[in-house]
Amino acid sequence: MQEDKLRYLLGLHLHGRTSAAEAEELNALLQDESHEALFTAVIADMMADAEQGAGYDTERWENIRLRIQDADTGSRIAPLRRNWWKWAAAAVVTGLITTGAWQYFSREALPPATVSMDGRYKNDVPPGGNRASLQLANGDVIVLDTAADGRLAQQGGTRISKLQNGELAYKDEHSTVAAWNTLTTPRGGQYRLTLPDGTQVWLNAASALRFPTAFVAAERVVELTGEAYFEVAKDASKPFLVKATGGTDVKVTGTHFNVNAYEEEAVSTVTLLEGAVTVNQQKLAPGEQATRQNGRIRVTTADVDQAVAWKNGFFSFNDADIKTVMKELERWYDVKVKYEAGVGNYRFGAECSAVFHLRAC
């Protein structure tokens, strides 16, 4: 688990998508000297992935690559060897990787065979990332992956901005009229959004969220197709309502929950992590999941970690059939899986990071 977490956080860092909280978590992991061997092994893999086109932030990775290439056997090795771990923690988080430390990593800690390209898989598919488009009320579309940070648009009394961490943020400046916007992620894309009331939304791949630019009605209503995780800002006087594909309605005043409601799926689920919700009038308690199929709601104990694994950058499967596994991979890697005859009724259980490349022979 620690290896997957470290790979995930380092991957975010090298893709230029680390939030302040994630950078703090990465720093904490790197401060633990028991992770020394793990860190060097993970960095070795990432060096190899970079050569295969991992999609890392160009400027960030090029700086690191050039420093590795230019490294020499200077007299810095000995002093760095004694305290390199604490130094590396600060260096990785800030991106200030110096020649001396990388000389240590690349020549002392990482045997040449570790980063060899021999035997690498063909058909390498990079993982998904922060990719989405925003449709404004007038029909204009903003491609968020290429949009510059800062103010994007003004919709009535609401300012729309793209933050430095890639998040989309709405700030209501005393609006009296609301327009409707739609945030859409492609296959292989995710995006984070702050709604006008402060509610945080993580939108999964191949999903769409339609929402008002200001919550001026008696209820805060949004419409979802696909999957999203919500941390709803509390407002007892104005309930928050998610109207999801397939007729699943989730009503709350302030809570944390996940909704999975893809159009192509016969089943939709709502998983409650904190607070209280009603799903089509059926109440849930924290740790419960409502499954809607053929118009009926069934409430069971939830595997909460599995339900929100995607939001935390992981795949998590527990006794899942092959088609369930492949559907998640199809959405995140933007691939199409073809099944040959006799695929079998195998079941799978696994948890792994979603920042890795998909590799097929």
C-alpha positions in Angstrom: 0.0 0.0 0.0 2.8 2.4 0.9 4.5 1.7 -2.4 1.3 2.4 -4.4 0.8 5.6 -2.4 4.4 6.8 -3.0 4.1 5.9 -6.7 0.8 7.8 -6.9 2.1 10.9 -5.2 5.4 11.0 -7.1 3.4 10.5 -10.3 1.2 13.4 -9.6 4.3 15.5 -8.8 6.0 14.6 -12.1 2.7 15.3 -14.0 2.6 18.7 -12.3 -0.8 18.0 -10.6 0.2 17.8 -6.9 -2.1 19.8 -4.5 -0.7 21.4 -1.4 -2.2 18.6 0.7 -0.7 15.9 -1.5 2.7 17.6 -1.5 2.6 17.6 2.3 1.7 13.9 2.3 4.5 13.2 -0.1 6.9 15.1 2.1 5.8 13.1 5.1 6.4 9.8 3.3 9.9 10.9 2.2 10.8 12.0 5.7 10.5 8.3 6.8 13.9 6.7 6.4 12.4 3.3 6.2 11.2 4.3 2.7 14.7 4.9 1.3 14.9 1.7 -0.8 11.3 2.0 -1.9 11.9 5.6 -3.0 14.9 4.8 -5.2 13.1 1.8 -6.8 10.1 4.0 -7.6 12.2 6.7 -9.1 14.0 4.1 -11.2 10.7 2.9 -12.7 9.7 6.5 -13.3 12.9 7.2 -15.1 12.2 4.2 -17.3 8.6 5.4 -17.9 9.8 8.8 -18.9 11.7 7.3 -21.7 8.5 5.6 -22.9 6.6 8.8 -23.0 4.8 8.8 -19.6 3.3 12.3 -20.1 5.2 13.9 -17.2 5.2 17.7 -17.0 7.7 18.6 -19.8 9.7 21.3 -18.1 9.8 19.5 -14.7 10.9 16.2 -16.1 13.3 17.7 -18.7 15.1 19.5 -15.8 15.5 16.3 -13.9 16.6 14.3 -17.0 19.3 16.8 -17.9 20.6 16.8 -14.4 20.9 13.0 -14.5 22.6 13.2 -17.8 25.0 15.8 -16.7 25.8 14.2 -13.3 29.5 13.6 -12.6 31.4 11.9 -9.8 32.0 15.1 -7.8 33.1 15.4 -4.2 29.5 15.9 -3.1 28.7 12.2 -2.9 30.1 11.5 0.5 28.3 14.2 2.4 25.1 13.6 0.5 25.3 9.9 1.3 25.2 10.7 5.0 22.1 12.9 5.0 20.6 12.5 1.5 17.2 11.2 2.7 16.1 14.4 4.4 17.6 16.4 1.5 15.7 14.3 -1.1 12.4 14.9 0.7 12.7 18.6 0.3 14.2 18.3 -3.2 11.4 16.1 -4.7 8.5 18.2 -3.3 10.0 21.5 -4.5 11.4 20.1 -7.7 14.9 21.4 -6.9 16.7 18.2 -7.9 20.4 19.0 -8.0 23.2 17.2 -9.9 24.8 15.8 -6.8 21.7 14.0 -5.4 20.7 12.7 -8.8 24.3 11.5 -9.3 23.8 9.5 -6.1 20.4 8.1 -7.1 21.3 7.3 -10.7 24.8 5.8 -10.3 25.0 4.6 -6.7 21.4 3.6 -5.7 20.1 2.5 -9.1 21.8 -0.4 -10.8 21.8 0.0 -14.6 19.7 -3.1 -15.1 16.9 -1.5 -13.0 16.2 1.0 -15.7 16.9 -1.1 -18.8 14.4 -0.9 -21.6 15.0 -4.5 -22.5 11.8 -6.5 -22.4 9.5 -3.5 -22.1 6.0 -4.0 -23.3 4.6 -2.7 -26.6 1.4 -0.8 -27.0 2.1 1.4 -24.0 -1.0 3.4 -23.0 -0.5 6.4 -20.6 -2.8 6.9 -17.7 -5.6 9.4 -17.6 -5.2 12.9 -16.1 -6.8 16.3 -15.6 -8.8 16.6 -18.8 -12.2 18.2 -19.1 -14.2 20.8 -21.0 -16.6 23.4 -19.7 -19.7 24.5 -21.6 -21.0 27.9 -20.6 -24.6 29.0 -20.7 -24.1 30.8 -24.0 -22.8 27.5 -25.6 -19.1 28.5 -25.6 -16.8 25.7 -24.7 -13.5 26.1 -22.8 -11.0 23.2 -23.0 -9.6 23.2 -19.5 -6.5 21.1 -20.0 -5.0 23.8 -22.2 -6.6 26.9 -20.6 -4.3 29.2 -18.7 -4.6 29.5 -15.0 -6.7 32.5 -13.7 -10.1 33.9 -14.6 -11.8 32.1 -17.4 -15.2 33.7 -17.6 -17.9 35.7 -15.9 -21.4 34.3 -15.8 -23.8 36.9 -14.3 -22.5 37.6 -10.8 -20.3 34.5 -10.7 -16.6 34.5 -11.5 -15.1 31.3 -13.0 -11.4 30.6 -12.5 -8.9 27.9 -13.1 -6.6 27.5 -10.1 -2.9 26.7 -10.2 -3.6 23.1 -9.1 -5.9 22.6 -12.1 -9.1 22.9 -10.1 -12.1 24.8 -11.5 -13.6 27.2 -9.0 -16.9 29.2 -9.1 -17.3 32.2 -6.8 -20.7 33.7 -6.4 -20.6 37.4 -6.0 -24.2 38.0 -4.9 -26.0 36.6 -7.9 -29.7 36.9 -8.2 -30.1 34.9 -11.4 -28.4 31.6 -12.3 -27.3 30.2 -15.7 -26.4 26.6 -16.2 -22.9 25.3 -17.1 -21.7 21.7 -17.8 -18.4 20.2 -16.9 -17.6 17.1 -19.1 -14.6 14.7 -18.7 -13.6 12.4 -21.6 -12.5 8.8 -21.3 -9.1 9.1 -19.7 -9.9 12.3 -17.9 -10.9 13.5 -14.4 -11.5 17.0 -12.9 -12.1 18.7 -9.6 -14.6 21.5 -9.2 -15.7 23.9 -6.5 -19.3 24.9 -6.9 -20.6 28.4 -6.0 -21.6 27.3 -2.5 -18.2 25.9 -1.7 -19.2 22.2 -2.4 -16.2 20.2 -3.7 -16.8 17.8 -6.6 -14.4 15.2 -8.1 -15.7 14.1 -11.5 -14.5 10.7 -12.8 -13.8 9.7 -16.4 -16.5 9.8 -19.1 -18.8 11.8 -16.9 -20.7 15.1 -17.0 -22.0 17.4 -14.3 -24.6 20.1 -15.1 -25.0 22.8 -12.4 -26.1 26.4 -11.9 -23.6 29.3 -11.7 -25.3 30.3 -8.5 -27.7 28.5 -6.1 -30.6 31.0 -6.0 -33.5 28.4 -5.8 -34.8 26.7 -2.7 -32.7 23.6 -3.4 -29.1 23.3 -4.7 -29.7 21.0 -7.7 -27.1 19.5 -9.9 -27.4 16.8 -12.6 -24.9 14.0 -13.0 -24.1 11.4 -15.7 -21.3 9.1 -14.8 -19.4 9.1 -11.5 -18.6 11.9 -9.0 -17.6 12.2 -5.4 -19.2 15.1 -3.4 -18.2 17.0 -0.3 -21.2 19.1 0.1 -21.0 22.5 1.9 -23.5 22.5 4.8 -26.6 24.6 4.5 -29.6 23.2 6.4 -31.9 25.8 4.8 -31.1 24.8 1.3 -30.8 21.0 0.6 -28.4 19.7 -2.0 -29.9 17.4 -4.6 -28.0 15.3 -7.1 -30.2 14.1 -10.0 -28.3 11.2 -11.5 -28.8 9.2 -14.7 -31.4 6.5 -14.5 -33.6 8.2 -12.0 -31.4 8.1 -8.9 -32.0 11.2 -6.7 -29.6 11.9 -3.8 -30.7 14.6 -1.3 -28.5 16.0 1.5 -27.7 19.2 3.4 -24.0 18.6 4.0 -22.1 15.3 3.7 -19.5 13.2 1.8 -20.7 10.6 -0.7 -20.0 9.0 -4.0 -22.5 8.5 -6.9 -21.9 6.0 -9.7 -24.5 6.3 -12.5 -23.2 5.7 -16.0 -25.7 5.6 -18.8 -24.5 2.2 -20.1 -24.7 0.5 -16.7 -27.9 -1.2 -15.5 -26.9 -0.5 -11.9 -26.2 2.7 -10.1 -24.8 3.1 -6.6 -24.6 5.8 -3.9 -22.0 5.3 -1.2 -22.1 7.4 2.0 -18.9 8.2 3.8 -20.1 10.9 6.2 -23.3 12.6 7.3 -26.7 11.4 6.0 -28.5 11.2 2.7 -31.7 9.9 1.2 -31.7 8.0 -2.1 -35.1 8.1 -3.7 -36.5 8.5 -0.2 -34.4 5.6 1.2 -32.2 6.8 4.1 -28.5 5.9 4.3 -26.2 5.9 7.3 -22.4 6.4 7.0 -20.7 3.2 5.6 -23.8 2.1 3.7 -24.4 1.8 0.0 -27.7 2.1 -2.0 -27.8 0.1 -5.2 -30.5 0.9 -7.7 -31.5 -1.6 -10.3 -34.8 -1.9 -12.3 -36.2 0.9 -10.2 -35.6 -0.8 -6.9 -33.3 0.3 -4.1 -31.2 -2.1 -2.0 -29.1 -0.9 1.0 -26.1 -2.9 2.0 -22.9 -2.3 4.0 -20.4 -0.6 1.7 -16.7 -1.2 0.9 -16.1 2.6 1.2 -12.4 2.4 0.3 -13.3 0.5 -2.9 -16.1 3.0 -3.8 -13.8 6.0 -3.7 -10.5 4.4 -4.8 -10.7 6.2 -8.2 -10.9 9.6 -6.4 -7.7 8.8 -4.5 -5.9 7.6 -7.6 -6.3 3.8 -7.3 -8.1 0.9 -8.9 -9.7 -1.4 -6.3 -11.4 -4.7 -7.1 -12.9 -7.2 -4.7 -14.2 -10.4 -6.3 -14.9 -8.5 -9.5 -15.5 -10.3 -12.8 -13.3 -9.5 -15.8 -15.8 -7.2 -17.5 -16.2 -5.1 -14.4 -12.4 -4.7 -14.2 -12.1 -3.9 -17.9 -14.8 -1.3 -17.9 -12.8 0.8 -15.4 -9.6 0.3 -17.4 -11.5 1.3 -20.6 -12.7 4.6 -19.1 -9.4 5.6 -17.5 -7.0 4.6 -20.3 -9.4 5.4 -23.2 -9.1 2.0 -24.7 -11.6 -0.6 -26.1 -11.4 -4.1 -24.8 -12.4 -6.9 -27.2 -13.4 -10.3 -25.7 -12.5 -13.5 -27.4 -14.6 -16.6 -26.9 -14.1 -18.5 -23.7 -13.0 -15.6 -21.5 -14.2 -17.6 -18.5 -15.9 -16.6 -15.2 -12.8 -15.6 -13.4 -13.0 -13.3 -10.3 -10.4 -10.7 -9.4 -9.3 -8.9 -6.2 -6.6 -6.2 -6.4 -5.6 -2.7 -5.5 -3.1 -0.7 -7.5 -2.2 2.9 -8.5 -3.9 4.5 -11.4 -0.8 6.5 -12.5 0.8 3.5 -14.2 0.9 2.9 -17.9 -1.3 0.2 -19.3 1.0 -2.3 -21.0 0.0 -5.0 -23.4 2.1 -7.4 -25.4 
